[in-house]
Amino acid sequence: MSDPIKILVTKADIAENVAKGYPLTCATCIHFYTAKANGKDSCGKAECGGPIVGRDYPDYKGQIPRSKFNAICLMCGTNKIAYHVAVAGKEQRFALCEEHKDTFTGIVLNPAFGVPQNPPIIIPLIG
């Protein structure tokens, strides 16, 4: 039996992957870096994923507590949020800043992840 891969995720790693367009959840998730260490581009967990595929990152294992997903932008991590993102049938909410409000507009999904059954709902915050 081989030893599991030991991975240290640095702030530089996170910033690099956010700059490449990965959501903060992926850029801080150990599954993402384990897959990268094995030569893959993404974790490939078809049962995971976020609002764009009608899910709430059920397999997320990272530095951000789930309770903070609605307080920092899903795409850049700022706490200057302007919108919440809801997924029908899911309790978890996510946040987007003004700059990333159109994140879910015009996206064409990889067929491997299926068609979202619960597309994201963008809710502007007041005040």
C-alpha positions, 0 to 999 in steps of 0.5 A: 500500500502506497502512502497518500500524497502529502499536499501543502496548498499555499496562498500562491497556489490558490491565487494562481488557480483563481486567476485561471478562473477556478472558483475559490472552492476548487482552488482551496479543495484538497481533491483539486490538488490531489488530482493535479499532483496526479497530472489531471486538470481538475478533480473530475468529481462529477458528483461534486460541483457548484451552482452551475451544475445545480449542486453545492460542492458536496465533496468540498474539503478545504480551508473555507468553512461552509458557513463562509460560502455566503460571505465571500465571493465564490470567484475571488474571495472578496468580502464585498459581496453584492449577490447571493447565489441559490440552488433550488433544493439546496440550503447552502448559499454562495456569494458573488461580488459586483465584478463576478455577478455574471459568472453563470451567464452564457456558460456551456457545460462539459457534458460529463457533468450533466445538465443542471437540474437546479440552475443557479438563482442570482439574488441581489443583496439590498444595501 
